[in-house]
Each structure stands twice: as C-alpha cells, then as structure tokens.
C-alpha cells in the first residue's frame, strides 16, 4: 500500500486550467481517469487527510504510485479526452457501463451498391444505418418480415447474392415478392436504392406520408379497374399499419428523445434508457453497475452520458434532439455542446417536470427499479452466491462458523412517537418470515424524543431474555408480535405461544458504534457468549464490531456486503410498515374517541361508510346523518369534534 505523500505533486506545479488526470499504480497501469475544471483544486483534494476520504477513493490513492495530467483548452475537450482514456485504459476504479448482453439492431448497408437489411450485434460501422437497439432479435425479424412485403429490400448475404447472380435465378424471397431480386436484374441500382430509402424513412418515423401515398395509388388502381394491384396495395397498407402498431406511441409526433432513468442504493445503480423516435419507443437498454464512490445522481448522469454517447465511432444518427435525465449534470452546458458537436445539430438535456414526458420518465424509472429488483433476486436466489456470502462473512468477521442464521433489528419512529422495532430472520441467506417479530417500545419521557440506543438495548434484552439459561426465546410479550408468512401481519395463531427454534449465529444492529455497543452490553449482562454481534452503518456501509475503534470495511462488490445490506433493508422495510400501521390506528382512534354518543359500533359504521377519517372530515352533517345508526345530534357532535381537531392541528402548526 503506497503512501500518497510519496508521489504528491507540488501544489504550485499543478495548473489551474481544465484538464484530465490519470492515476497509475507501481506497474504504470492506469487505475483511474478523471476530469476537472480546475486541475489544482481537484488533485489537491485527493491528498487531504486520508481518513476523511471515501473508502473507495482511499483505496485508489493508496494503490496509486503516481499521478499525471493533461491540460486542454475547454471543458468540452476535457469531456472527450476523459472518455477516450477510459475506453483506452479501462481503469479498475472507473465505473464502466457494460452490457451483460449485446442488444440487436436493424442494420442497413447504405455503403453497398445494393443495400441489404439484417439483424446486427456489435459496434457501429461507418456507412451503415442502424435502427434500435431492440430488446429481442425476434421483434426485429418479425418487423422485417412485415415490411419486406411492402419494401422488397435485399436481405441476403453477399455470398448468396453473388451465387444467385451467377445462376441467373432469384432465391425463394424473390419468387414470393419479398425481395425485388436485384441479383437477376428485376430492378436496377437506382430503383432498389429508392426502395431502401422508403424503408429507412418508414423506420425513422415518416410513416404518414408513405401510407397516404399507398392509399392514393390504391384508389387510382381501383379507378383504372386494376383490382389486382389495388388489392396488393391494400394488403401493403395493412402490413404497414400492423408494423406501426408494434411501436407504442408515447409522445407527440416528431418527438426524438432518449429517456434515461437511474434507480439504486449505496452499492448498485440500475440504468434504463428508452429510445423514442417520432414519438414511438424504438428500443431500450439497461445496465446494473456498481455506484462509484459517494457520487451524486448528477455525477452518475454525467458519467453515463459521456460513456454511452461516446461509445461508438459514428453516433451522429443515434443522438436525438433531446435527452431526458433524472438530474442535470453539473457541467450541463459543456455536455450539451459536446453532444451537439457529435450530432451536428442542437441537443438539449433537461429534466422533465410535467406532462407526457414526465409520465414516460416514471415508466422508465419503474423499469429500472424492476431491473434492479430482478438483479438482486437473481443474486439472492443463487445457492453458490449465498454460500460465498456466508463464507465471506465468516472470514471478514473472524467467526468460528458461517452465520447460517442471521437476525437484524431496526427502530422506527417519528420524533419519538409511535416507537416500534422490527426483527427479521435470514436462514441460509434467505428470509424466514415466519420468525419475523414486531416490538412496541415505550416512548421516552420528558421531551418526547426517542433514544435509539436505549431502544436497541431494550429489544436486544427482550430477544435474549431466556437465552442465558440455555432455553429457547420466550413467546412474544408486551408488544412482541409474531408475523404471518404471507401477509406480514400478526399471525393467525395469536393465542398460541411461539418460540424461536434456536439463537442466531450473527445478530445485526442497524446503526454504528453506539448502537452496537449498547446491544453488546446487554448480551454481556445476560451472559450470552455464543452470538456474534455487529452494527451496519448506512452512510458508508461500515461494519462495526464491539470493542473495535475502527470499522470493518467490506469490499463494495462483495457478496457478504450485499447480504448484510439486504438483511438491513428488510428490517427497515418491516419496521416502517408496522410503524405506519400503528400511527394510522392511533390517529384514527384519537380523532373519534370521546365523542358523545359515538361508541365502537358507530365508529366502525362511519369508517366503513366513508373509508377514512380524512373523507369523514370533508362530509357535512347531512351526509354523516345518512349513515345507519347515526342521528342528527350525533352527526353534529362528530362534525363539531372533527372541526375542533382540525383547528387544534392548525394552531400547533402555526405555533
């Protein structure tokens, strides 16, 4: 591990101009590439107090053995050079948006005398026009099969074309009129080029003009009593309409945009992009990548735009007029100028706020979220991955055995009110929902604020109360609620005493050093020595072990950290769900309690009729009195009580 001070350049020697810098390791391999408006300001930040750096940045500067930079004239040049270097050197500490699969595109070889259309995967080449990418190759082939009926463009390879040209006989597609057969001279190069142009225009969104032209030709043929040609044109028009129906219209006609959404957590981010051309979704792509350092959403967007639109040698036809993103890059003006240069026309980058574009962004975000969930489920469902995670946990934490049973607790409240805790259980890396627990926590006296450390200690004590004597954990008491497997609610076996089968190998606390020390003190007090305990701090995903002054930093791409994060997030979700339910019940009860003449039966009737207290507050006295069992006097009492409650809330808010 290198000491950054050994290769730190003199501050005065670093220029203040924009530029791009490279960190190299002891073997002169480039391990990180970055750009900066001010090289001096950016580079000196890497050589500040090393303990204050993000763990990933700290690992990078201690792995590096030298740093060098290149000054450029503008920030746009820095953007381009940064991408070129990332592509050339593939630095290990830079995030790369790589596909786990290649996406098919529809390619048209305009650089040939007789252009052909085919399904293609790989890098774009000059002289070839591309449409897509598409999610599935079969979708392209189905579209081509429909369109070659109307636009009989060549689809055969060069070898097949030359063989049929020598034989003087067309292939099967030529006989069934799905190819204009330029190989045998049915059409010359200019006529075939015109067919190709119409084919490209249709895929580019210029559909209305082509359909109107075919309809005019069909009408003209019918008037000339050429019914066979009119029928063929009718079928061609129907084929074009079917092809158009396969592309959903999402925006107004003429809209060309790429819609990009990013959804993620502290470790991974899911990126999904929809390609919209002429208002229709022409293709989509997706990635799940590791989040770089503590990068903001704006920085992630900038990194993605740089790599995605700089990835191909010829992207002029692939860059739309508008790029819709979840957050604007910090250097949005320079990014727009760079994309404009590559496209040869103006490109705007903006965040959609309302209307159809905002709705489409929501759809793309939903797809990105689903992709991230599928990715995590795939990892969690893989037996080999789960085994690796448990083994890594055993090694990093120095456990005697792999933690086959992991329990995690989390506290949830709002400014000290409705304090609850959750306990979730994972066995063999999978959730065991039948053993989930809810805990009700007594609120702190005095100022009403909750003490998370004390709550952690209380829940830990209640969980391990009888573990000291070697007995199983006692049944739920005083607010401990067992949970049904499917619904996540109180078990149907409420009256039965339920016990945990055995204690955990690893007990996880959501929090840092104070929380884990409080839980460890309780275990020591109870004499529990066979349960390992750790805390997982959310900000930097640090693992705290009792008695250690420094946290354990697990590799960000390790399966062990992924499993711990999943356990912690499940405990947080479970606690939040119970907290909301408890708070909702309290607010409902407090709003209708104490109203003269309103007992439990009438309260239930009111809530059943109106659906919620919020709807009841909007009702008039006449509307309330229409509820069976509610008279005019009681309705007036309800109306007065709810109005007084609303006035009290407004006074508290204004105060």
Beta strands, then each sheet from edge to edge (+ up, - down):
strand 1: 19-24
strand 2: 30-36
strand 3: 66-71
strand 4: 104-108
strand 5: 117-120
strand 6: 129-134
strand 7: 257-264
strand 8: 268-277
strand 9: 280-290
strand 10: 322-324
strand 11: 348-350
strand 12: 405-414
strand 13: 417-427
strand 14: 430-431
strand 15: 437-440
strand 16: 481-482
strand 17: 506-510
strand 18: 532-537
strand 19: 542-545
sheet 1: 2+ 1- 3+
sheet 2: 5+ 4- 6+
sheet 3: 9+ 8- 7+ 10+ 11+
sheet 4: 14+ 13- 12+ 17+ 18+ 19-
sheet 5: 14+ 13- 15+ 16-
end
